Amino acid sequence: MTLPPRATAVPVPATRMAEQAGNPMGAGMIMLGAFVAHTAVAPLERVVAAMRASLPAHRARMADANAALLERGADWARTAGHAATAGAA
């Protein structure tokens, strides 16, 4: 695979992590958390707040689980050495 200039491929084991968390459908949230930590595009707290605000009423019960998955992905990026450094957004 050839990446465009300034692109970085980060292989996140999101499916396995979601399965380990007991939520196999949560891989997308894990990927988003890892992306946020890797790019520092926004503070994770704001992403969590936006997710909570955008959930329809019938999905609101998933907010805490989704927040935990976002944090799990961000934690993975930080511990794997893929988190953005301060001022590198």
N, C-alpha and C positions, 0 to 999 in steps of 0.2 A: 504494500500500500504506500503510495506517495502522498505525503501531506503537503498542503500549501505552506508557503513561508509563514513563520511565526505560529504554526499550529502544533499542538502537542497531543499525542495520543496517550491516554491514561487508562490502562485496562483495569476497571473497577469490577471486583467480583460481586456485583450487585445481586444477582439472582441467588447465589449461595448465601450471601448475607441476609437477604430477605427471608429465605427458607429457615436459616438459623434463628431469625427473630420470630419465627412462627407466622410470618405473613408473606407467603410466596408471591402475592400480587403487589408487594411493596417495592419491587426493584426500582421502579421509576423514581420514587421518593428518595431512595438511597442514592441513585445517580444524581438527582438534583442537589442533594446535600453535598455530595462530593464535588460537583461542579461549582457550587457556591464557594466552598472552601478553597478550591483550586484557583478560581479566578478572582475571588473577592469582589464579584460583580455587585454584591449587596451584603449587608450584615445578615447572618443567618436568622437572627431574631426577626428581621423585617420579612424575610421569606416565609417564616413560620406564621407570622401575623397575616400576611397576604393569603396564605393557604387557608387559614382559619376563616378569614373574611369571605373567601370566594366559594366555600363549600355550601351547597344547597342544604336546606334544613334536613332532608332525609339522609344526608351524608355527614352531618355534624358529629355523629357519634364516632366517626373515624379520625377526628381532628387530633386527638392525643396520640393515637397510633402513628398517624402520618408525621407528626412532629418528632416522635421518637425515631422514625426511619430517616427523616432529614438529618437529625443529629448524628445518627449512626453513620451515615454517608460522610458527613463533615468530619467526624472523628476519624474515620478510616483515612481520609485524605491527609489529615494532620499527622497521624501516626505513621503513615506510609511515606511521609516526606513530600507530599504533593500539594500542600496548602500554600497559598500565595503569601509572600512576605509583606510586612507592613509597607504601605505606599506603592504596592505593585499591582494596581488594578488597571 
